[in-house]
Amino acid sequence: MKQVSITIFISQMNEKNERAITELRNQLNEHFSDNYQLEVVNVLQMPEKALEQGIFVTPTLVRNIPEPVLKVLGDLSNMRAALTKIDLIGLGDDEVVII
């Protein structure tokens, strides 16, 4: 099974973001068991992390590993669709996908 590293960038911890993070964890657990790393970054508390990866919009979901690095910007209420866009099933070489 492949190793996966995901970062989700948010600007605040609210009910909508909590739901998105919970759904993200559920999807990652379902598809990758314990073979993933998830980092949640609040850009107001850690702006340097956002700048390092060129994040200027929240929420943003970033697939760091496997390469290439892929990003999904905007509404993450449909986490399954967001994870599909950054395949985790190999959709292509898009660098940024807006859903």
N, C-alpha and C positions, 0 to 999 in steps of 0.2 A: 504494500500500500504506500502511496506517495505521501511525502511530508507536505503540509500546508501551513502557511503563515499568513494571517489576515490581521489587518488593522482597521478599526472603525474610528473615524474622527467625528466628534460631536462638539457642539458649542455649549451645551448644558445637559444636565441629567434631568430629564422630565419624563412624564409617563410614556410619551410616544417613543423616545429614545430607549427607555428601559424595555419596552415591548420589542423594539427592533433588535436590541442586544440579546434578549432572551430567545427570540426566534433564531437569531444567528447562531447562538450556542446550540440550540436544539438541532438545527440543520447540520452544523459541523459534527455534532455527536452522532447523528444518524448516518452521515456519509463517511466520516473519518475516524470514528471512535475516539481514541485518545491521541491520535496521530496528527494533531494540529496545535498551533499556537495562535491565541487570540489576544490582541492588545487593544484596549479601549483608551483613546486619547481625547481628553477635553482640551480643545485648542485654546480656551481662555486661561487654563491653568498651565499648559505646556505649549506655548506658541512656537517654540523652537522646533519641536517635533513636526508641527504642521509645515513650517517653512522648509525644513530639510527635505520634505517630500513634495513640496510645491502644492500644498493644500490651501485653497482660498475659499472653498465652499463646504458647508456642512449641511447634512451629514455626507460623508464620503467613506466608501468602503474600498480598501486597497488589498489586492492580492499581491503579497511580497514574494512568496514562494508557492508554487514553482514559477520560474521566470517564463515569459516577460512579466514585469510588474503591470497589473491592470487596475483601473479605477472605475468605480460607479459613483456618480454624483446624484444627489437629490433624494427623492422620496424612496425610502427603504422599507415601506410598509409591506411590500411583497418580497420578503427576503429570499424566497426560492428563486424568483425571477432575477434578483440581483446577483445571487450566486451563480446562476446560469450564465449571466452576462460576463462574468469574470472567469468563466469556466475554469470552472472546475469540471467541465466536460469538453473543453477544447473547441470554442466557437471561432477562433481566429486570432488575428494579431491587432485588434482594436486596442488602442492605449487608453481611451476614455470612452465610456458609454453613459449616456444620459437617459434615465428611465423616468 
